[in-house]
Amino acid sequence: MVSTTPPFWGAPTSYLNFCEEDYVITRYVAEFINTLSSFTYILYGLYGLHHLHKRHQSGPRSIPYFGLIGVGICSAGYHMTLKYHTQMSDELSMHLLTTPLLYRILTFQSTPQYTKLIGIILSILFIIVMVVHMVMDEFLLHAVSFGSAVLLITIRTLKIIPTEITDERARGTVKRVALFGVASFVFGYFVWLIDEFACRVLVSMRGVVGLPVGFLLELHGWWHVFTAIGGYIAVAIIDLITSGEVARDSVEGLAWPLPVVGRVLGDGVVDGEEGKRK
């Protein structure tokens, strides 16, 4: 079903259009579920800022959380309008999130000279990627650089956890939550691929089940949800490690579902270890 009412934002000008049918729910929002699900990033970012405020912390530590909020705002704007300039802002925001995270994790416990060098390199790379991407409409460079940044953040974080967290139980909990974040991001990418390559099937299935059940088959929206969880975990874990504030109950103060993940997976590991001892 496609709305016959003229869309408020006019014809799409972005060169990507996802599987969700345009302007079905309202003439003011091109992709309703993709827009709504983008607010997941904003909610996690706001929670992170609130958590820092409760501990009287702000400054540079808040930058990645603002980056997460920026991703949500730009993503929502893109899916709401499907315009070229909002697509560019959406893709730019992804690098505005990963670049500060890369800087923080790569310069952790480094010398001032090395910190300055990393800052210069990341700034140059950021400018090159975005200028080439926006001027030449070169999507591959954007995708590869973003994927490489995520991979580097993941590898570096998982490497630092064993060396920086001395408490065995806290170390195990943080590592399990970090791996859950990796799994969330990978699963989000998996459903993104399904949404891309099985669109006709998904549209047919949504037509059969109808609304609101059909909303559950808007898989690009689930990509937003799961990558928001993965992104928040990356920001929160890196903040805990680099601030030196990791404790046994650190995960309990993070947003849902991380406290549940920490308890459930942690209990399973503890029970398994106790079973081996018996």
C-alpha positions in Angstrom: 0.0 0.0 0.0 1.4 3.4 -1.0 -0.2 6.7 0.0 -1.8 8.7 -2.8 -1.4 12.0 -0.9 1.5 14.1 -2.1 4.5 13.7 0.2 5.3 16.7 2.4 9.0 16.5 1.6 8.6 16.0 -2.1 10.2 13.2 -4.3 13.2 11.4 -2.7 16.6 12.6 -3.8 18.8 10.2 -1.8 20.5 7.5 -3.7 19.5 4.9 -1.1 15.9 3.9 -0.4 15.2 1.0 1.9 12.6 -1.7 1.9 10.0 0.2 3.9 7.4 1.6 1.6 7.4 5.4 1.5 4.7 7.7 3.0 2.4 4.8 4.0 1.5 6.0 7.5 1.7 9.8 7.1 2.6 12.3 4.3 5.1 13.9 6.8 7.3 10.9 7.3 8.7 8.9 4.3 9.8 5.8 6.3 7.8 5.7 9.5 9.4 2.7 11.3 12.9 3.6 10.1 12.4 7.1 11.5 10.9 5.9 14.8 13.5 3.3 15.4 16.3 5.9 14.9 15.2 7.4 18.3 16.8 4.4 20.0 20.2 6.0 19.5 18.9 9.2 21.1 17.5 7.4 24.1 20.7 5.5 24.8 22.7 8.7 24.3 20.5 10.6 26.7 20.7 7.9 29.3 24.5 7.9 29.0 24.6 11.7 29.6 22.2 11.3 32.6 24.4 8.6 34.0 27.4 10.9 33.8 25.5 13.8 35.3 24.5 11.7 38.3 28.2 11.0 39.0 29.1 14.7 38.4 31.1 13.9 35.3 30.9 15.8 32.0 33.4 17.4 29.6 35.2 15.2 27.1 33.5 12.1 28.5 30.1 13.3 27.2 31.3 13.8 23.6 30.6 10.1 22.4 27.1 10.2 24.0 26.4 13.4 22.1 27.7 11.5 19.0 25.2 8.8 19.6 22.4 11.3 19.9 23.6 12.9 16.7 23.4 9.6 14.9 19.8 9.2 16.0 18.8 12.8 14.9 20.5 12.5 11.5 19.2 9.0 10.9 15.6 10.1 11.8 16.0 13.2 9.5 17.2 11.0 6.7 14.5 8.4 6.9 11.8 11.0 7.4 12.7 13.0 4.3 14.8 10.7 2.0 16.7 13.7 0.7 20.3 13.7 -0.4 21.5 16.3 2.1 19.9 14.4 5.0 21.5 11.2 3.8 24.9 12.9 3.8 24.3 14.1 7.4 23.3 10.6 8.4 26.5 9.1 7.0 28.6 12.0 8.4 27.2 11.4 11.9 28.4 7.8 11.9 32.0 9.0 11.6 31.3 11.7 14.2 30.6 8.9 16.6 33.4 6.5 15.8 36.2 9.1 15.4 36.1 10.3 19.1 35.8 6.7 20.3 38.8 5.7 18.2 40.8 8.7 19.5 39.9 7.8 23.1 40.7 4.1 22.9 43.9 4.6 20.8 45.3 7.3 23.0 44.5 5.7 26.3 47.6 5.8 28.6 49.7 7.2 25.8 52.3 10.0 25.7 51.2 13.6 24.8 53.2 13.4 21.6 51.4 10.1 20.5 48.0 11.5 21.5 48.6 14.6 19.4 49.8 12.5 16.4 46.7 10.3 16.6 44.5 13.3 16.8 46.0 14.8 13.7 45.8 11.5 11.7 42.2 10.9 12.7 41.3 14.5 11.8 42.9 14.2 8.3 41.3 10.8 7.6 37.9 12.1 8.7 38.2 15.1 6.4 39.4 13.0 3.4 36.6 10.4 3.8 33.8 13.0 4.1 35.0 15.3 1.3 35.5 12.4 -1.1 32.2 10.8 0.0 30.1 14.0 -0.4 31.8 15.4 -3.5 32.1 12.2 -5.5 29.1 10.3 -4.1 31.6 7.5 -3.2 29.7 5.2 -0.9 32.3 2.4 -0.7 34.9 4.6 1.0 32.4 5.6 3.6 31.3 2.0 4.3 34.9 0.6 4.4 36.2 3.4 6.7 33.2 3.1 9.0 33.5 -0.7 9.2 37.3 -0.5 9.7 36.7 2.0 12.6 34.2 -0.3 14.3 36.5 -3.3 13.9 39.5 -1.4 15.3 37.4 -0.1 18.3 36.3 -3.6 19.0 39.7 -5.2 18.8 41.4 -2.5 20.9 38.7 -2.6 23.5 38.7 -6.3 23.9 42.5 -6.2 24.2 42.5 -3.6 26.9 39.8 -5.2 29.1 42.1 -8.0 30.5 45.0 -5.7 31.2 43.1 -2.8 32.8 40.4 -4.5 35.0 42.1 -6.3 37.8 39.0 -7.6 39.6 38.3 -11.0 38.0 34.5 -10.9 38.3 34.3 -7.3 37.1 36.6 -8.2 34.2 34.4 -11.1 33.2 31.2 -9.2 33.4 32.5 -6.3 31.3 34.0 -8.6 28.7 30.7 -10.5 28.3 28.8 -7.3 27.9 31.3 -6.1 25.4 30.9 -9.3 23.4 27.2 -8.9 23.6 27.6 -5.5 22.0 29.6 -7.1 19.2 26.9 -9.7 18.7 24.2 -7.0 18.6 26.1 -5.1 15.9 26.7 -8.2 13.9 23.1 -9.3 14.2 21.9 -5.9 13.2 24.1 -6.1 10.1 22.7 -9.5 9.3 19.0 -8.3 9.4 20.1 -5.2 7.3 21.3 -7.7 4.6 18.1 -9.6 4.7 16.1 -6.3 4.4 18.3 -5.5 1.4 18.2 -8.8 -0.5 14.8 -10.2 0.5 12.8 -7.0 0.2 10.1 -8.4 -2.1 9.5 -11.3 0.2 9.3 -9.0 3.2 6.8 -6.6 1.5 4.6 -9.6 0.5 4.7 -10.9 4.1 3.8 -7.5 5.5 0.9 -7.4 3.1 -0.4 -10.7 4.4 -0.1 -10.1 8.2 -1.1 -6.4 8.0 -0.5 -3.7 10.5 0.7 -3.4 13.2 2.3 -6.9 13.1 3.9 -6.0 9.8 6.0 -3.4 11.6 8.0 -6.2 13.0 9.1 -7.1 9.5 10.7 -3.7 8.9 14.2 -5.1 9.3 16.1 -1.9 8.7 14.4 -0.6 11.8 15.8 -3.6 13.8 19.2 -2.7 12.4 18.8 0.7 14.1 17.8 -1.0 17.4 20.6 -3.5 17.5 23.3 -1.1 16.3 22.2 1.4 18.9 22.6 -1.2 21.6 26.1 -2.1 20.2 27.1 1.6 19.9 25.9 2.4 23.4 27.9 -0.6 24.8 31.0 0.6 23.0 30.7 4.1 24.3 29.8 3.0 27.9 32.5 0.3 28.1 35.3 2.6 26.7 34.2 5.3 29.1 34.4 2.9 32.1 37.8 1.6 31.1 39.5 4.8 30.2 38.1 6.6 33.3 39.3 3.9 35.6 35.8 3.6 37.2 35.2 -0.1 36.6 33.8 -1.9 39.7 31.9 -5.1 40.3 28.6 -3.3 40.0 29.6 -1.1 37.0 27.3 -2.8 34.6 24.3 -2.5 36.9 24.3 1.3 36.3 24.2 1.0 32.5 21.0 1.1 30.4 18.7 -1.9 29.8 19.3 -4.7 28.8 23.0 -4.6 30.0 22.3 -5.2 33.7 20.3 -8.3 32.7 22.9 -9.5 30.3 25.6 -9.1 32.9 23.6 -11.1 35.5 22.3 -13.8 33.2 25.5 -14.5 31.3 27.6 -14.0 34.5 25.5 -16.5 36.5 25.8 -19.0 33.7 29.5 -18.8 33.7 29.8 -18.9 37.5 27.5 -21.9 37.7 29.5 -23.7 35.0 32.7 -23.0 36.8 31.3 -24.3 40.1 30.0 -27.3 38.3 33.5 -28.1 37.1 34.9 -27.7 40.6 32.4 -30.2 42.0 
